């Protein structure tokens, strides 16, 4: 039993709950990204669904609507470099050939870095979908100044 607040109509609670459900992250499945492992820069962090400030306080955020691990499309992950554990502090130190593992309930997917670049924060095109299975990781740059973004792009290993 749940009593409606005094003065509220019988439907007001249901409407509020429906709006909350629409804004909730998708229900995790066996292909949902859960953990990010980058040995080259000592990263081993949980992945949360969403990239709001609240999400990034909990771990690496997967941009909602971006591809699932191992699937065609661009999986976009972001994390802070200077607060909330500084997960992506050394993202700019990655190099072509470095391995990135994305763990799911169905297993781990291995990506290989091919591009590391510094861009203006307005370059949202780096988040656009791709035809092949790609991983794009983004953080602010440089450390504590955050005037630019580090963008690391990796492709799913065959």
N, C-alpha and C positions, 0 to 999 in steps of 0.2 A: 503493500500500500503506500501510495504517495499522495498526500493531500495538496491540492492546488492552493497557492497563496491567496489570502483573503482579497476579494475583489477581482480576481482573475477569472476570465471565462474558461470554459472547459477545453477550448482548443489552443489557448495561448502557449501553454507549456509544450505542446506537440510541435508547434511551429518553430519555437526556439530550438528545440532538440533537432529538428530536421535541418535547420541552418547550420548548426554545429556539425552535424554528420556530413554535410556537403563540403565543409571546409577541412574535414579530418583527412590525414594522409591515407593513401590507399592501404588496404589490408595486406600485410606482408604475405608473400607466397614463397615457394621454394626457390624462386629465381631472384628474390629481393636481395639487393646488396646489403650485407650485414657488417663486414669488416674489411678494412683496407690495410694492406701490408706492403711497405716499400723498404726493403732491406737497406738499400743504398743510403737512405737518410734516416734510418732507425724509426720508421713510422709503423705503428701497429695500433689502429684506432677503430672504434665502432663507426658505422655509417648509419645516419638517421635519414628518414625521408623528409625532405624539405630543406630550405637554406635560409630561413628567416634568422634573425638574431637569436631567438630562443632556441632554434634547432642547433645553431652552431655552438651554443654553450654546451651542448651534449656530445658533440663529436663532429665528424666530417658530414656535411650535408649533401644529399643527392638532390639536384634540381628536379622538382616535381614535373613529370611529363617527359623527362629524359629517359633514354633507353635503359633496360635492365642489363645486367652483366651478361656478356656473351651473345647478346642479341644485336641484330643490325640496328644502327643508329648511334647517336652520340650520348654516352653516359657522362653527365656533367657533375663533378664533385667539387665542393669548395670547403675551405676551412680557414681559420684565422692564423696569422703568422706571429702575432704579438700578444694575444690574450686567449683565454679559455684553453690553456694547455699548449698554445703555440704549435699545434699539430703540423701545420705547413710552414714552419719557420725556415726550413732548408729546401723548400720546393725548387728554388732557383738553382740549386746545386745538382739537380738531376741532369743526366746527359743521355744522348741517344744510345740505345742499347740497354739501359737500365730496366729492370723488371718491376712490374707492379702486379700484385695479386689482389683480386677482389673476391672475397669469400661469400658464399650463399649456402643455404641448406642443401642445395643440389651439388655443391662442390666449389672448387676455386677456379677462377678464370684468370689466365695469365695475359697481361698486356705488356708490350714493349714500347718504351718511349722512343719517339722519333723527332720531336720538336720541343724546344724550350725557348720561349720568347717573352719579352717584356713589352706590354702594350698599354695604351691609354685605357682608363676605366670605361670609356664610352664604347669600346670594342665588344659589344654584346654578340656580334656575329660569330664569335668563337664558340658560342653555346648552341648554334644552329644544328639541326639534325644532319647526320651523315648517312650515306647509303650502306657503308660497311660498319662493322662493330668497332667503335672508337671510344676512347676514354679521354675526357678533357678535365684537367685539374686546375683550379684557379685559386689564387690567394693575392692579398695586397702586397705591394712592394714600393720602395724599399722598407726594410724593417723600421717600424715606428713612424715612418713618414707617410707611407700608404698613398702616394700620389699616382702610382701606376699599378698594374696587375702582372703577376707572373702567370703565364699560361703554358701548361705542359700537356702535350698531346701524345697519346699512345694508341697503338692498334692491337687488337686481339691477336695473340700468337696462334699460328695454325697448328 
